[in-house]
Amino acid sequence: MPVKNRFAELLPEITAWRRDLHENPEILFETHRTSAIVAEKLAEFGCDTIETGIGRTGVVGVIRGRTDTAGKVIGLRADMDALPIVEATGLEYASKIDGAMHACGHDGHTAMLLGAAKYLSETRNFDGTVVVIFQPAEEGGGGGREMCEDGMMDKFGIQEVYGMHNWPGMPVGSFSIRSGAFFAAVDTFEIIVEGKGGHAAKPHETVDSIFVAAHTVTALQSIASRNADPVDQVVVSVTSIESSSNAFNVIAQRTHMKGTVRTMSKDMRALAEQRLTEIATSVSETFGAVAEVKYYCGYPCMVNHDEQTEFAASVAAKVSGACDDAPLVMGGEDFSYFLEERPGAYILVGNGDSASVHHPEYNFNDEVIPAGCSWWAGIAEERMPVS
């Protein structure tokens, strides 16, 4: 099952969809235009059922196969939302929305799944049901969680679910995947250090909250270097430090830090939260300050299921000739919520030599479209073959 000729024929049309979406990016749950376009096209394709407003602005389409002797239901998911980034590509179809950009390729994901939906609606060459899922708010909003909380999996009887993301640096149309933990759990934290402000010429009369914060930043790195098993992945990054003083001669009373923690296991996630709180509290206490720690659990670790990963890789190999082993990714992905509810797998498809995702010069490579569409169609046809 190589790249399907039908997707080569549809490439100009799917590319036009993708570029229109790129020009009109929408952030988080504000995917009103995108969701309306998706629902309209699914209706044009002849989907049997279309539902909107799942997970606030998500769209789900149901495509029934030629037969349904096995009663199998497969979910295919694409994300729709953009990022709050100012685009710097200079493309003729660059974003027309100030401060919003499809810098992660979700425009491509949506267009490819629409292409697969059109093909599957035309051919119906499978025994069962395909549920195409168009999700908002992957970029930090937890749209996947909200769709699950709306009862999507049970409502549509989804038994397995598959997702895909483009990946810069991999050859165009190539695939890679791994079983088990794949994308990291993503947590965030705030540490507020309360000291005693004063004149910068009299530090002995103060408790310098910036000094305490600096020691805290250094001490937090001991979580990875001295608390974690060396073979267990953890990243602790302080990404923002802001004090209550903006003067040259004032020692700050308060310093506010923000950061993120990335882990690949539930045990390491719990340990990181525990140690971060203990370290921040004790460092402040050592220097006579007080630390308030706020820890926020975000997306869980995304874990591919063994059987579905092997199957997804086999379909990818038929499309592109091979499917490589993917590395661990310390970024987050809220497809993790789908995989907590149903067995399934998430795969990477090569975007070529492009800027990295979340970069203002990133652009989805339209040459990826035939391979991506073929993989999604192949998941349906290979997993639910007509007898």
Phi, psi and omega per residue, in radians:
M1 nan 1.331 3.084
P2 -1.265 -3.030 3.070
V3 -0.921 2.278 -3.045
K4 -1.354 2.409 -3.141
N5 -1.032 -0.570 -3.119
R6 -1.045 -0.616 -3.130
F7 -1.332 -0.463 3.001
A8 -1.149 -0.684 3.099
E9 -1.166 -0.655 -3.083
L10 -1.458 -0.120 -3.020
L11 -0.941 -0.814 3.125
P12 -1.051 -0.680 -3.129
E13 -1.196 -0.797 -3.136
I14 -1.156 -0.658 3.090
T15 -1.063 -0.718 3.117
A16 -1.095 -0.710 3.070
W17 -1.044 -0.826 -3.065
R18 -1.071 -0.753 -3.090
R19 -1.248 -0.557 3.032
D20 -1.120 -0.761 3.090
L21 -1.098 -0.669 -3.138
H22 -1.110 -0.670 3.131
E23 -1.195 -0.397 -3.013
N24 -2.218 1.090 -3.075
P25 -1.247 2.587 3.104
E26 -2.328 2.454 -2.977
I27 -1.747 2.522 3.036
L28 0.882 -2.139 -3.091
F29 -1.552 0.044 -3.096
E30 -1.519 0.629 -3.072
T31 -1.548 0.788 -3.014
H32 -1.157 -0.823 3.131
R33 -1.157 -0.812 -3.129
T34 -1.040 -0.806 -3.122
S35 -1.098 -0.673 3.138
A36 -1.160 -0.704 3.109
I37 -1.117 -0.774 3.126
V38 -1.035 -0.850 -3.122
A39 -1.087 -0.700 3.135
E40 -1.110 -0.753 -3.119
K41 -1.218 -0.688 3.094
L42 -1.052 -0.646 3.083
A43 -1.161 -0.734 3.098
E44 -1.056 -0.657 -3.116
F45 -1.229 -0.357 -3.103
G46 1.611 0.487 3.047
C47 -0.994 2.502 -3.061
D48 -1.238 -0.631 3.130
T49 -2.463 2.435 3.063
I50 -2.346 2.224 3.102
E51 -2.227 2.367 3.113
T52 -1.981 2.959 3.075
G53 1.338 0.283 3.087
I54 -1.540 2.201 -2.995
G55 1.126 0.723 -3.116
R56 1.328 -1.202 -3.076
T57 -2.188 0.309 3.104
G58 -1.316 2.754 3.138
V59 -2.245 2.387 3.109
V60 -2.240 2.316 3.057
G61 -2.117 2.489 -3.129
V62 -1.983 2.229 3.117
I63 -2.146 2.015 -3.128
R64 -1.563 2.440 -3.092
G65 -1.351 3.129 3.141
R66 -1.085 -0.601 3.088
T67 -2.405 2.979 3.102
D68 -2.618 0.978 -3.099
T69 -1.302 -0.516 -3.071
A70 -1.664 -0.253 -3.127
G71 1.171 0.518 -3.093
K72 -1.482 2.454 3.119
V73 -2.283 2.095 -3.104
I74 -2.001 2.289 3.070
G75 -1.743 2.401 3.070
L76 -2.144 2.205 -3.007
R77 -2.103 2.376 2.970
A78 -2.217 2.560 3.076
D79 -1.682 2.635 -2.985
M80 -2.018 -0.291 -2.913
D81 -1.501 2.743 3.124
A82 -1.822 -3.002 -3.096
L83 -2.078 2.686 3.071
P84 -1.400 1.202 -3.087
I85 -2.234 2.493 3.048
V86 -1.485 2.090 -3.061
E87 -1.214 2.483 3.142
A88 -2.313 0.538 -3.092
T89 -1.455 -0.517 -3.053
G90 1.276 0.218 -3.130
L91 -1.213 2.677 3.113
E92 -1.204 -0.358 3.078
Y93 -1.905 0.514 3.109
A94 -1.084 2.827 -3.114
S95 -0.926 2.351 3.052
K96 -1.709 0.016 -3.094
I97 -1.841 2.070 -3.121
D98 -1.040 2.245 3.050
G99 1.319 0.240 3.092
A100 -2.343 2.484 -3.073
M101 -2.746 2.464 2.977
H102 -1.407 1.383 -3.070
A103 -1.683 0.159 3.129
C104 -2.225 -0.038 3.070
G105 1.530 0.242 3.128
H106 -1.166 -0.426 3.012
D107 -1.068 -0.724 3.092
G108 -1.177 -0.707 3.131
H109 -1.078 -0.804 -3.134
T110 -1.091 -0.790 -3.125
A111 -1.109 -0.717 -3.135
M112 -1.143 -0.712 3.130
L113 -1.216 -0.593 3.025
L114 -1.093 -0.723 3.107
G115 -1.069 -0.757 3.106
A116 -1.122 -0.687 3.132
A117 -1.107 -0.688 3.115
K118 -1.104 -0.808 3.138
Y119 -1.086 -0.835 -3.097
L120 -1.145 -0.574 3.088
S121 -1.221 -0.564 3.115
E122 -1.271 -0.779 -2.945
T123 -1.631 -0.678 -3.102
R124 0.896 0.602 -3.037
N125 -1.530 0.981 3.103
F126 -2.700 2.774 -3.090
D127 -1.907 1.606 -3.088
G128 2.602 -2.609 -3.077
T129 -2.370 2.370 3.030
V130 -1.867 2.301 3.067
V131 -1.988 1.968 3.124
V132 -1.615 2.235 -2.988
I133 -2.055 2.105 3.109
F134 -1.977 1.929 -2.926
Q135 -1.842 2.358 3.003
P136 -1.520 2.968 2.857
A137 0.955 0.823 2.983
E138 -1.334 -0.554 -3.039
E139 -1.387 1.114 3.025
G140 1.705 -0.127 -3.092
G141 -1.651 -0.210 3.139
G142 1.228 0.671 3.115
G143 -1.081 -0.587 3.094
G144 -1.099 -0.732 3.096
R145 -1.069 -0.769 -3.089
E146 -1.179 -0.630 3.077
M147 -1.132 -0.704 3.085
C148 -1.141 -0.739 3.138
E149 -1.149 -0.416 3.043
D150 -1.367 0.029 3.068
G151 1.431 0.396 -3.060
M152 -1.003 -0.783 -3.050
M153 -1.073 -0.802 3.141
D154 -1.272 -0.707 -3.088
K155 -1.027 -0.725 -3.100
F156 -1.753 0.076 3.076
G157 1.134 0.525 -3.077
I158 -1.164 2.259 -3.108
Q159 -1.826 -0.563 3.082
E160 -2.449 2.717 -3.105
V161 -2.494 2.465 -3.061
Y162 -2.311 2.489 3.119
G163 -2.382 2.896 -3.084
M164 -2.583 2.561 3.063
H165 -2.401 2.396 3.047
N166 -1.208 2.709 -3.064
W167 -2.471 1.858 3.074
P168 -1.040 2.548 3.126
G169 1.659 -0.321 3.019
M170 -1.618 2.540 3.119
P171 -0.964 2.518 -3.088
V172 -0.985 2.203 3.074
G173 1.405 -0.004 3.045
S174 -1.418 2.881 -3.103
F175 -2.280 2.653 2.966
S176 -2.577 2.668 -3.052
I177 -2.783 2.812 3.001
R178 -2.535 2.619 3.086
S179 -1.521 2.712 3.120
G180 1.388 -2.713 -3.136
A181 -0.997 2.282 -3.025
F182 -2.237 -1.030 3.074
F183 -1.888 2.594 -2.990
A184 -1.365 2.721 2.868
A185 -1.208 2.472 -3.052
V186 -2.123 1.925 3.065
D187 -2.031 2.760 3.087
T188 -2.255 2.815 -3.132
F189 -2.591 2.767 2.978
E190 -2.244 2.424 3.041
I191 -2.226 2.103 3.108
I192 -1.905 1.991 3.141
V193 -1.688 2.099 3.129
E194 -1.854 1.983 3.129
G195 -1.972 -2.422 3.096
K196 -2.420 1.971 -3.091
G197 -1.298 2.947 3.117
G198 3.014 -2.933 -3.116
H199 -1.338 2.387 -3.106
A200 -1.142 -0.348 3.106
A201 -1.434 -0.136 -3.129
K202 -2.243 1.067 -3.073
P203 -1.084 -0.441 -3.110
H204 -1.201 -0.275 3.120
E205 -1.649 0.049 -3.067
T206 -2.117 2.986 2.859
V207 -2.108 1.791 -2.960
D208 -1.313 1.886 -3.074
S209 -1.186 -0.497 3.090
I210 -1.222 -0.731 3.074
F211 -1.026 -0.781 3.127
V212 -1.128 -0.744 3.135
A213 -1.075 -0.696 3.133
A214 -1.083 -0.755 3.086
H215 -1.136 -0.609 3.131
T216 -1.136 -0.766 3.124
V217 -0.996 -0.813 -3.139
T218 -1.134 -0.763 -3.085
A219 -1.152 -0.550 -3.127
L220 -1.123 -0.413 3.134
Q221 -1.231 -0.236 3.079
S222 -1.218 -0.304 3.094
I223 -1.054 -0.823 3.130
A224 -1.311 -0.698 -2.999
S225 -1.475 -0.447 -3.035
R226 -2.288 -0.228 3.123
N227 -1.810 -0.591 -3.081
A228 -1.487 2.519 2.939
D229 -1.014 2.306 -3.086
P230 -0.982 -0.381 3.141
V231 -1.634 -0.004 3.131
D232 -1.812 2.218 -3.012
Q233 -1.410 2.356 3.002
V234 -2.698 2.390 3.057
V235 -2.206 2.220 3.053
V236 -2.105 2.039 -3.090
S237 -2.240 2.164 2.954
V238 -1.540 2.095 -2.987
T239 -1.953 -0.108 -3.138
S240 -2.668 2.342 3.042
I241 -2.342 2.161 -3.114
E242 -2.412 2.238 -3.111
S243 -1.847 2.927 3.137
S244 -1.377 -0.070 -3.133
S245 -1.971 2.415 2.990
N246 -2.184 0.398 -3.129
A247 -1.863 2.747 3.122
F248 -1.277 -0.422 -2.959
N249 -2.104 0.422 3.141
V250 -2.186 2.181 3.019
I251 -1.429 2.248 -2.969
A252 -1.267 2.350 3.045
Q253 -1.222 -0.661 -3.012
R254 -2.355 2.465 3.030
T255 -2.292 2.329 -3.042
H256 -1.996 2.124 3.112
M257 -1.983 2.563 3.036
K258 -2.282 2.711 3.109
G259 -3.020 -3.016 -3.103
T260 -2.380 2.651 3.065
V261 -2.186 2.270 3.132
R262 -2.115 2.252 -3.119
T263 -2.442 2.864 -3.090
M264 -2.064 0.098 3.107
S265 -2.590 2.709 -3.135
K266 -1.129 -0.678 -3.141
D267 -1.131 -0.771 -3.140
M268 -1.176 -0.615 3.103
R269 -1.079 -0.792 3.132
A270 -1.156 -0.723 3.134
L271 -1.116 -0.728 -3.128
A272 -1.085 -0.757 3.113
E273 -1.094 -0.767 -3.131
Q274 -1.089 -0.849 -3.073
R275 -1.230 -0.624 3.101
L276 -1.056 -0.773 3.131
T277 -1.128 -0.791 -3.126
E278 -1.109 -0.763 -3.086
I279 -1.166 -0.842 -3.119
A280 -1.057 -0.725 -3.127
T281 -1.168 -0.792 -3.052
S282 -1.274 -0.625 3.098
V283 -1.106 -0.786 3.112
S284 -1.077 -0.754 -3.134
E285 -1.082 -0.696 3.140
T286 -1.000 -0.653 -3.076
F287 -1.758 0.191 3.063
G288 1.482 0.248 3.101
A289 -1.858 3.106 3.098
V290 -2.230 2.321 3.131
A291 -1.932 2.321 2.973
E292 -1.867 2.144 -3.086
V293 -1.954 2.254 3.046
K294 -2.091 2.139 -3.069
Y295 -2.093 2.214 -3.062
Y296 -2.076 2.062 3.095
C297 -1.407 2.173 3.140
G298 -1.841 -2.378 -3.096
Y299 -1.081 2.391 3.042
P300 -1.283 2.950 3.054
C301 -1.055 2.373 3.095
M302 -1.555 2.091 -3.026
V303 -2.083 1.986 3.072
N304 -1.291 2.476 3.114
H305 -1.504 2.476 -2.960
D306 -1.025 -0.959 -3.059
E307 -1.083 -0.781 -3.097
Q308 -1.210 -0.558 3.077
T309 -1.139 -0.788 3.121
E310 -1.061 -0.731 3.116
F311 -1.142 -0.813 -3.136
A312 -1.032 -0.686 3.124
A313 -1.156 -0.657 -3.137
S314 -1.155 -0.674 3.088
V315 -1.148 -0.766 3.133
A316 -1.060 -0.706 -3.137
A317 -1.127 -0.595 3.096
K318 -1.224 -0.540 3.132
V319 -1.322 -0.817 -2.966
S320 -1.987 -0.077 -3.141
G321 1.714 -0.299 3.140
A322 -2.873 2.853 3.005
C323 -2.487 2.026 -3.043
D324 -1.494 2.886 3.022
D325 -1.365 2.259 -3.129
A326 -1.552 2.632 3.047
P327 -1.375 2.886 2.953
L328 -1.114 2.524 3.140
V329 -2.108 2.153 -3.112
M330 -1.499 0.020 2.967
G331 -1.319 2.900 -3.127
G332 -1.794 2.826 -3.121
E333 -2.738 2.117 -3.044
D334 -1.486 0.153 2.852
F335 -1.068 -0.286 3.088
S336 -0.956 -0.620 -3.141
Y337 -1.159 -0.659 3.098
F338 -1.114 -0.747 -3.089
L339 -1.295 -0.262 2.996
E340 -1.341 -0.435 -3.108
E341 -1.671 -0.518 -3.087
R342 -2.479 2.633 3.017
P343 -1.174 2.589 -3.131
G344 3.055 -2.919 -3.095
A345 -2.732 2.716 -3.113
Y346 -2.216 2.325 -3.019
I347 -2.207 2.727 3.064
L348 -1.866 2.423 3.078
V349 -2.117 2.362 -3.020
G350 -1.160 2.342 3.097
N351 -1.803 0.044 3.136
G352 1.416 -2.840 -3.064
D353 -1.507 1.257 -3.121
S354 -1.956 2.970 2.969
A355 -1.052 2.737 -3.120
S356 -1.234 2.769 3.065
V357 -1.077 2.619 -3.104
H358 1.244 0.277 3.084
H359 -1.808 2.480 -3.098
P360 -1.133 -0.216 3.095
E361 -1.840 0.141 3.121
Y362 -1.196 2.589 2.976
N363 -2.624 2.362 3.053
F364 -1.142 2.391 -3.111
N365 -1.564 1.988 -3.081
D366 -1.126 -0.300 3.085
E367 -1.180 -0.253 3.125
V368 -1.296 -0.406 -2.933
I369 -0.949 -0.871 -3.104
P370 -1.036 -0.705 -3.141
A371 -1.181 -0.787 -3.126
G372 -1.101 -0.790 3.099
C373 -1.082 -0.712 -3.132
S374 -1.125 -0.639 3.123
W375 -1.147 -0.809 3.139
W376 -1.097 -0.773 3.105
A377 -1.100 -0.678 3.126
G378 -1.128 -0.637 3.077
I379 -0.975 -0.803 -3.126
A380 -1.179 -0.853 -3.033
E381 -1.265 -0.600 -3.113
E382 -1.407 -0.600 -3.112
R383 -1.372 -0.469 -3.095
M384 -2.268 1.084 -3.070
P385 -1.162 2.536 3.049
V386 -1.315 2.283 -3.102
S387 -1.146 nan nan
